[in-house]
């Protein structure tokens, strides 16, 4: 790589980093960190464990954001020195090291740039993920379980805490539905582009004639509701059913009727929670999920009105990704055309490429 080319490329990287730093507003982040550090040092912090958890979690996230930005700025600055050394010493090994670091910095810069595109009203929140089997019988139930594992692995690889609220198991294999939380800042903004219908094409392992089967699963992503959202739910509009939690094959998880199912009568929305031993805790969690669904319903109605005013607006479409295992191996996003030829890696949680392409695509649609 010519010296002039490297110099221009480093200038471009530095300019991109300046734009990212401006969007992140590092000075404001540092000021927010100072306030949170003061709150975290208060002797009474853990008198309210839930509030303490929020404060320490937010503090940790903001500190990580600033450290990541500062470290990337340092790597960009050091690149110039590394290339100068390679040129002065005419050392192939140093030049190879510099070019390798340049590639790594470009990737890190792309990832951080995607983060700056998450500027929606609820993008900074944690996420609720709901997956349900759709058309395709037992294959659809098996596919829904594969998607659940895919998202849980993705979160695990990033050190994000997850909590499964409810899973309804299918009789033969897989799951009918599941709801779980991804408890990390910006989880909603990041995962929201995963919402829609996912399609699997493969030779069915459940068909004794070995025929090809197409099955579908729906993914819904919701922002976790906060106290400021003001979603009022009248208790008289709720039907509350309690039942015994159960696992795969009908095996009892516990021996009391602690699982809770809430039906919101005006909308017909049904949510369940069975992850806690206490019926009271399960009802509280189910109420949070119901509030999130009602908030999303409200947002969708408002978006529909805005789209009507825009003479149609942009359409996301419903079917958003195909996973083909036969007659060839391919996972392709139908909105962005991003694709990979390794479905196994995708099902193991390697979905960052799809997420980043989706976030950039969505930002382009908003223009």
N, C-alpha and C positions, 0 to 999 in steps of 0.2 A: 504493500500500500504506500503510495507516494506521500511525502511529508506534507505537501500542499493539501492533498485530499484529507489527510488526518487532521490537519489544522482546521479546515472548514467543517469537518464532521464534529470535532470537539466544540467548535463555536455553536453549531446547531444544537448539540446536546445541552450545552450550558444555557442556551436561550430557552429550550424546552423546559429545563429545570427551573428557570426563573419564572416561567408562566405557572408551573405547578406550585411553586412556593407562594406565588401571589394568590392563587385560588385557595390553597390550604390556609393562608393567613397565619404564618408561624408565630407572629407576635401575639395575635389573639389566643392561639393555642397555648402559648407559654403563660399568658395571663390567666387563662382558664385553669391551667395546671396549678398555678400558685394558689388560686382560690380553693381548688379541690384538696390540695395538700394541707391547707389550713383546716378544712373540714375533717379530713382524715385524721388529723392530729388531735381532734377534740376528745377529751376523756369520756364524753357521753356517746361517742360514735356508735358503739355496739348495743346501746339501749334499744335501738330499732334495727335489728339484724337485716331486714329487707332493704332499708334505706342505706345502711352501711355497705351492703353488698353492691348497690348501685353506684355509690360514691367511689369505692375502691376499684370497681370494674371500669368505670369511666376514666378515672385517673390513670389506671394502667394502660388503657387504650390510647389516651392522648399522649402519654409519655412515649409509647411505642411509635406513634405517628411522627412525633418530632424527631425521635432518634433515627427513624428510618430515613426521613428527609435529610437530616444533617449528614448521615452516613453516606447517602447517595451523592450529595453535593461534594463531599470529601473525595469519593471515588472518581467523580468526574474531573475534579481538580488534579488528582494524582495521575490521571491517565496521561496528561500532557507531559509530565515528568518522566513517566515510564517510556513513552515513545521517544523522547529526547535521549534518554539513556541508550535505548536500542540503536538509535541513529549514530550517536557519538561512538559507541563501542562496536558498532557493526556486528552485533551479536544476534544470531538467528533465534536462540533460545529466549532472550529477552524480548525480541520482536514478537515471537509466537505468544509469549505470556501477555504482552500488551494487547495483541489482537484478540486473544481469548477474553481478557478483561473488558475490552471494548464491546464485544458481543454480549457479555453478561450484563454490563451497565445498560445497554440498549433495552434488553429484556426487562430489567428492573424499572427502567424509566417508563416503558410501555405500561407495566402493571400499575405504577403509581399514577400515571396519567388517567387510566381507566377509573381509579378511585376518585379522581377529581370530577368525573362525570356524574357521580352519585350526589345530585343536588336536589332531589325531589323532597317533598314535604316530609315523607316518612322514611326516606332512604337510610337514615342513620340508625334506625331501630333494629331490634332483634326480630327474628322471623318465626312464624308458624308455618309449617309445611304440612299440607294435607295431600295424601296420595290415595287414589281409589282405582280399583280395577274396573274397566269398562267392557266393551265388546270383546269376545274371544274366550269366554268360559274359563277353564282351569289355566290355560296359557296366559290369560290376562291377569289372573290372580298371582301367578308365578312372576310375571313381568312387574307387577306392582311391588312385589317384595324385592325384586332386583333393584328397582328405582329407589326404594327405601334404603337399601344397603348402600347404593351409590352415593346418595346425599349424606348419609351418616359417615361413610368413609371419607368423603370430601371434607366434612367438618372436622373429623378426627385428625386428618393430615395437617390441618391448620391450627390445631390446638383449641378448636372451638368446642365449648361444652354443649351437649345436646340432652334433651329430656323427652322421652316418649310418653305421651299422654294417654294414647289409646291405640290399640291394634285389634282389628276384627279379622280373625283367621278364616280362610276358606276351608271347606271340608276336605278336599283332596290334596291340595298343595297351595302354597302362597297365601296372600292376604286379600280380603275384600277392601279394606281401607286402613289407613293409619294417620295419626296426627302427632307431630313432634315439634319441639322448639329447637331452634339454633340460637344459642344465647351468646351472641357476639355483636358488638357495634357494627352497623352497616350490613348485617346479615340479610335484612329485608331488601335493601337496595341492590345488593349483589345477586341474590337468588331470584328476585322478582322476574327476571327475564326467562326463568325456567318454567313459568306458568304456561299451561296449555295442554294439549293432547299429545302424548308420546306414542309412537307406533313401533311395534316389534314384528319383524318378519324372520321366521326360522323354520327348521324342521321340528315339529312338535315332539318333545320327549314324552308326551302323554298320549300320543296317537300310535297305536300298535301297527298301523300301516305306514308309518313314517312319512306322512304327508306334510306339505308346507302349510304353515298356519300364520295368519296375520292377527295380531291382538293389540289392544289399546289400553292405555292407562292415563288417567287425568291427574295433573299436578296443579295444586292451588297454593300460592304463596301469599301470606297475610302479614302485615306489620303487627307487632305486639302492641296491644292497647295500653296507653298511659292514662294517668288520672286527668290530664288536660283534654282528653278526647270527648268527654261529656256524652257518652252513649247511654241513654237512659233505657232501662228495661223494666217494665211493669211486671211484678211477680204474678199478677193475675193473668198475664199473657203467656205464662210458662206452664208446660206440663213436665213434671219431674218424675222420672222412673228410676228406681234403684234395682240393682240386680247383682248377681255374684260374678266377680271377675273370673275370666277363664283364659287359658292359654291354648296352644296348638292342640288339636285333637280333643278339645273339650276338657283338658286337664285343669283342675281348679287351682287358681292362683292363691285364693284364700277362702276361708269358710264362712265369711259374713257377706251380707248384701251391701258392699261398700262402693261398687261401681255406680256411676250416675249418668243418666241420659237426659238431656234437656231438649225439649221441643219448643221452639218459639212459634206460637200458634199463628200470629199475623203473617209470618213469612214462610212458615214450614221448615225453617232451618233446624237441623238436628245435630247436636254435638254430644260426645261421650267422653268420659275420662275414667280410667280404672287403674292408674299407676300408683295411687296412694292407698294405704290401709284404711284411712279415715274417709267416711262418706262426706263429711264436712269439707275436707281438703279437696276431694274429687269434685264436689259441687263448685267450690271456689275456682278451681282450674277450668272446669267446663264453662263457667260464666265468663272467664277471661277469653276463652276461645270463641264463645258466642258473640261477645262484644267485638272481637276482631272481625268476625264474619259480617256483622251488621255494619261495622265501620267501612269494610270493603264494599258492601252493597251500596252504601251511601255514596262512596267515592265513584263507583261505577255509574250510578244514576247521574251524578254531577258531570262525569266525563261524557256520558251519552248526550246530555243537554248541550255541552260545549261542542261536541262533534256535530250535532245538528246545526248549531249556529255557524259552524265552519263549513257547512254544505257537505257533510259527510265525514270530514276529518280523515285521520289515518286509521287503518284497520289492522289489528294485530293478526287476525285469523286465528283459528282454533288449533289445527294440527301444526305442531312446530318442530318436531324432530322425528327422524326415522332411524331405527336401529336394525340394520339388515345383517343377518348371520348366514343366510343362504338365499340365492346361489353364490353370493360374494360377501365379503366382510367390509362393512361400511357403516359409519354413523354420520348422518348429515343433518344440519340445521336447515330447515326449509325457508327461513326468513333471511338468514345471512349467507347461506351457501357454504358456511364453514363445515369442513368434514375431516374425519380421520379414518384410517383403515384398520384400527385396532379396537374393536368393540370391547374386548376383555379389559383393556386399560380404562376405558370409559366407565364400565360397570364397577371398576375398582376405585372410582372417585376422581379420575383424571379428567375433569370437565372445565378447567380454567379457560381453555381456548374457546369453548362454546360460550361461557359466561362473558368473557371479555368482548367477543364478537357481538354478542347480544346487546351488551350495554352500549357499545359504539353504534350499533344499528338503531337502537331506540333513540339515542341522542340525535341521530340524523333524521329520524322520523318526526322529531319535535320541531325541527327548523321550519 
